[in-house]
């Protein structure tokens, strides 16, 4: 007795294998809708199709009147309505509640969340481009200076300003300490350090003159054994001594 034809088997296709034209055609046929499209004949080829007259057609474009005096912000406000900012605030405030629940407690920054308002949200969006432009232009290196550039010249004026200002506003006690701290930094930097015993193993080493309560009075950025801030080419041990002398001045 001859075997009766059974149900057709679907061909399994390997996504990594290039398909032939015949295999692609089979896929399209299997995935096609077997029902007839009721709107298939709804076109200008259908003798019963009627198109609207030219007088009934609307002119494409904005439904809001705009003129030559319209500013860019007016176009922006067409989409960013009060309803839009209400939606942003609602979403942000709701998500903040979830973040607070997942935080480490009151010490977490998100725990101090205050519900954002539409006015604040407008400022947040409006100042983004300005913030990025200022951030790009902000640097402290004096490009007109005749002195040779230092390895951390882009922040040296800021460090010096801090140390000089602390002299003006704070009178130190007799009991001071020199602290070595590490500022976390994983980017590319010639004088970044690796100290295995530190909490932050990679980063920038700072020498800090501190009060017993932790107040920093002066600091030096360590840029290597030849750091001019610690008086020349010192060994690590002498470098520490050099930093003590420099900070105590």
C-alpha positions as CSV (number, residue, x, y, z in Angstrom):
1,X,0.0,0.0,0.0
2,X,1.5,3.3,-1.0
3,X,2.1,5.8,1.6
4,X,-0.5,8.5,1.8
5,X,0.9,12.0,1.4
6,X,1.2,13.6,4.8
7,X,1.2,17.3,5.8
8,X,3.9,19.3,4.2
9,X,7.0,20.0,6.3
10,X,8.1,23.5,6.7
11,X,11.7,24.1,5.8
12,X,13.9,25.2,8.6
13,X,16.2,28.1,7.6
14,X,19.5,28.7,9.1
15,X,19.8,32.5,9.7
16,X,23.6,32.2,9.0
17,X,23.0,30.6,5.7
18,X,22.3,32.6,2.5
19,X,18.9,31.7,1.1
20,X,18.2,31.1,-2.5
21,X,15.5,32.9,-4.5
22,X,13.3,29.8,-4.3
23,X,13.6,29.6,-0.5
24,X,12.9,33.3,-0.1
25,X,9.8,32.9,-2.3
26,X,8.6,30.1,-0.1
27,X,9.0,32.3,3.0
28,X,6.9,35.1,1.5
29,X,4.2,32.6,0.4
30,X,4.0,31.1,3.9
31,X,3.8,34.4,5.6
32,X,1.3,36.0,3.2
33,X,-2.3,36.6,4.2
34,X,-4.6,34.1,2.6
35,X,-7.6,36.4,3.0
36,X,-8.4,38.9,0.3
37,X,-7.8,42.5,1.1
38,X,-11.1,44.3,1.1
39,X,-9.4,47.5,0.1
40,X,-7.3,46.0,-2.7
41,X,-9.4,47.6,-5.4
42,X,-9.8,51.0,-3.6
43,X,-7.8,52.9,-6.1
44,X,-8.1,55.1,-9.1
45,X,-8.1,52.0,-11.3
46,X,-11.4,51.0,-9.8
47,X,-14.2,52.5,-12.0
48,X,-16.3,53.1,-8.8
49,X,-13.5,55.1,-7.1
50,X,-14.2,58.8,-6.7
51,X,-11.5,61.2,-5.7
52,X,-12.3,64.5,-3.9
53,X,-12.4,67.6,-6.0
54,X,-9.7,70.1,-5.9
55,X,-12.0,72.5,-4.1
56,X,-12.4,70.1,-1.2
57,X,-8.7,69.4,-0.7
58,X,-6.9,71.2,2.1
59,X,-3.6,72.8,1.5
60,X,-0.8,70.9,3.2
61,X,1.2,72.6,5.9
62,X,0.7,73.9,9.4
63,X,-2.8,74.3,10.7
64,X,-1.5,77.2,12.9
65,X,-1.0,80.6,11.3
66,X,2.6,81.6,11.2
67,X,4.1,84.8,9.7
68,X,7.5,86.4,9.1
69,X,7.7,87.6,12.7
70,X,7.4,84.1,14.1
71,X,10.5,83.1,16.1
72,X,12.1,79.7,16.4
73,X,10.7,79.3,19.9
74,X,7.2,79.7,18.6
75,X,7.6,76.6,16.5
76,X,9.1,74.8,19.4
77,X,6.1,75.7,21.6
78,X,3.7,74.2,19.1
79,X,4.9,70.7,20.2
80,X,6.1,71.5,23.7
81,X,2.9,72.6,25.2
82,X,1.9,72.7,28.9
83,X,0.5,69.2,28.5
84,X,3.9,68.0,27.2
85,X,5.8,69.4,30.2
86,X,3.1,68.0,32.6
87,X,3.8,64.6,31.1
88,X,7.5,64.9,31.5
89,X,7.2,66.0,35.1
90,X,4.7,63.2,35.9
91,X,7.0,60.6,34.4
92,X,10.1,61.9,36.1
93,X,8.5,62.2,39.5
94,X,7.1,58.7,39.2
95,X,10.4,57.2,38.2
96,X,12.1,59.0,41.0
97,X,9.9,57.2,43.5
98,X,11.2,53.9,42.1
99,X,14.8,55.0,42.2
100,X,14.4,56.1,45.9
101,X,13.1,52.7,46.7
102,X,16.1,51.1,45.1
103,X,18.6,53.5,46.7
104,X,21.0,52.9,49.6
105,X,19.0,55.1,52.0
106,X,19.1,58.7,53.0
107,X,22.8,59.1,52.0
108,X,21.9,58.6,48.4
109,X,21.6,61.7,46.2
110,X,18.3,60.5,44.8
111,X,16.8,60.3,48.3
112,X,16.8,64.1,48.4
113,X,14.6,64.3,45.3
114,X,12.1,67.1,45.1
115,X,9.3,66.8,42.6
116,X,10.2,68.7,39.4
117,X,7.7,71.3,38.2
118,X,6.9,72.3,34.6
119,X,8.8,75.6,35.0
120,X,11.9,73.8,36.2
121,X,11.6,71.3,33.4
122,X,11.5,74.1,30.8
123,X,14.7,75.5,32.2
124,X,16.3,72.0,32.2
125,X,15.6,71.6,28.5
126,X,16.3,75.1,27.6
127,X,19.7,75.4,29.2
128,X,21.1,72.1,27.9
129,X,22.7,73.5,24.7
130,X,24.0,76.5,26.5
131,X,25.4,74.3,29.3
132,X,27.3,72.1,26.8
133,X,28.7,75.1,25.0
134,X,30.0,76.7,28.2
135,X,31.4,73.4,29.4
136,X,33.3,73.0,26.1
137,X,34.8,76.5,26.3
138,X,35.6,76.4,30.1
139,X,39.3,75.9,30.8
140,X,41.8,77.5,33.0
141,X,45.1,77.3,31.1
142,X,46.6,80.6,30.0
143,X,47.3,80.1,26.3
144,X,49.0,83.5,26.1
145,X,51.6,82.7,28.8
146,X,55.2,82.5,27.8
147,X,56.0,79.9,30.4
148,X,56.3,76.3,29.2
149,X,53.0,74.4,29.7
150,X,52.8,72.1,32.7
151,X,51.3,68.6,32.7
152,X,48.2,69.8,34.5
153,X,48.2,73.3,33.2
154,X,44.5,73.2,32.4
155,X,43.5,73.0,36.1
156,X,46.6,74.6,37.8
157,X,45.1,78.1,38.0
158,X,42.1,76.7,39.7
159,X,44.2,74.7,42.2
160,X,46.4,77.8,42.9
161,X,43.3,80.0,43.3
162,X,41.9,77.6,45.9
163,X,45.1,77.5,47.9
164,X,45.6,81.3,47.8
165,X,42.0,81.9,48.8
166,X,42.2,79.6,51.8
167,X,45.1,81.6,53.1
168,X,42.8,84.7,53.0
169,X,39.8,83.2,54.7
170,X,41.2,80.6,57.1
171,X,43.8,80.7,59.9
172,X,45.2,77.3,60.5
173,X,45.8,75.6,63.9
174,X,49.1,74.3,65.1
175,X,48.2,70.6,64.5
176,X,48.2,70.0,60.8
177,X,48.6,66.9,58.8
178,X,49.7,66.0,55.3
179,X,47.3,63.6,53.6
180,X,47.8,61.6,50.4
181,X,44.4,61.1,48.7
182,X,43.4,59.6,45.4
183,X,40.8,61.1,43.1
184,X,39.2,58.4,41.0
185,X,40.2,58.7,37.3
186,X,40.1,55.9,34.8
187,X,40.7,57.9,31.7
188,X,43.9,58.5,29.8
189,X,46.3,60.7,31.7
190,X,50.1,60.7,31.7
191,X,50.4,61.1,35.5
192,X,47.6,58.9,36.6
193,X,48.5,56.6,39.4
194,X,47.9,53.0,40.4
195,X,48.0,52.3,44.1
196,X,47.0,48.8,45.1
197,X,46.2,49.6,48.7
198,X,43.9,52.6,48.0
199,X,40.1,52.3,47.8
200,X,40.3,54.0,44.4
201,X,43.3,52.1,42.9
202,X,43.3,54.2,39.7
203,X,43.3,58.0,39.8
204,X,45.1,61.3,40.4
205,X,47.2,61.6,43.6
206,X,46.9,64.7,45.7
207,X,49.0,66.0,48.6
208,X,46.8,67.9,50.9
209,X,47.5,70.1,53.9
210,X,44.6,69.4,56.3
211,X,43.2,70.4,59.6
212,X,42.4,67.7,62.2
213,X,38.7,68.1,61.2
214,X,39.5,67.4,57.6
215,X,39.4,70.9,56.2
216,X,41.8,71.2,53.2
217,X,44.0,74.3,53.4
218,X,46.3,73.6,50.4
219,X,46.8,70.9,47.8
220,X,49.3,69.8,45.2
221,X,48.6,67.6,42.2
222,X,51.3,64.9,41.9
223,X,52.4,64.7,38.3
224,X,55.4,62.3,38.7
225,X,58.8,62.1,40.2
226,X,60.0,65.2,38.3
227,X,57.1,67.3,39.6
228,X,58.3,70.9,40.0
229,X,55.8,71.3,42.8
230,X,57.9,69.0,45.0
231,X,61.3,70.6,44.1
232,X,62.9,68.7,41.3
233,X,63.7,65.1,40.6
234,X,63.0,63.3,43.8
235,X,62.7,59.6,44.7
236,X,59.3,58.6,46.1
237,X,60.4,59.0,49.7
238,X,62.1,62.3,49.1
239,X,59.1,63.4,47.0
240,X,56.9,63.0,50.0
241,X,59.4,65.2,52.0
242,X,59.4,67.7,49.2
243,X,55.6,67.9,49.2
244,X,55.6,68.5,53.0
245,X,58.0,71.5,52.5
246,X,56.0,72.9,49.6
247,X,52.6,72.6,51.4
248,X,54.0,74.1,54.6
249,X,55.0,77.4,52.9
